[in-house]
Amino acid sequence: MRRKDKEITDRSAMEEIIHQAQICHIGLVDDDQPYVIPVHFGYQNGALYFHGALQGRKMDILKKNPKACVQFDIGMTLVTGEKACDWGAYFQSVIAFGRAAILEDADEKKKGLDVIMAHYSDQTYDYPDHRIANTAVIKIVFDTMTGKQKMPSAD
């Protein structure tokens, strides 16, 4: 990272940003074209879970190329200034790289859905078997994570 003063190196601090984020953006590669999608998600033990339809572009891409880049951000606040170069933003962000796996086992899919729901609610849920069968659940295990932030100074 070029700006070491903005780097977040503590994994627990990066995971706190992930836990606070409401959506993330997943970058995939469709042949030679980037493809980015926003998703609701759950995160547990170094892995991201998200769900979707069994068919579609996202699934087609993942079947060909499981490599993924995931971006999270929180606390985005625009900072204005008198001059254009004085403008900026306060933020905290995490970028992670990993490999996606489409879960096939019903119990694994339920576990993934539980992780997703736990991100947004403290309730527990049951999932009808036909919904499990008709829902894709994807797990991305992170290989690497980096964090960056710009926060207001205390002075």
Secondary structure, 3 states (H helix, E strand, C coil): CCCHHHEECCHHHHHHHHHHCCCEEEEEEECCEEEEEEECCEEECCEEEEEECCCCHHHHHHHHCCEEEEEEEEEEEEECCCCHHHCEEEEEEEEEEEEEEEECCHHHHHHHHHHHHHHHCCCCCCCCHHHHHCCEEEEEEEEEEEEEEECCCCC
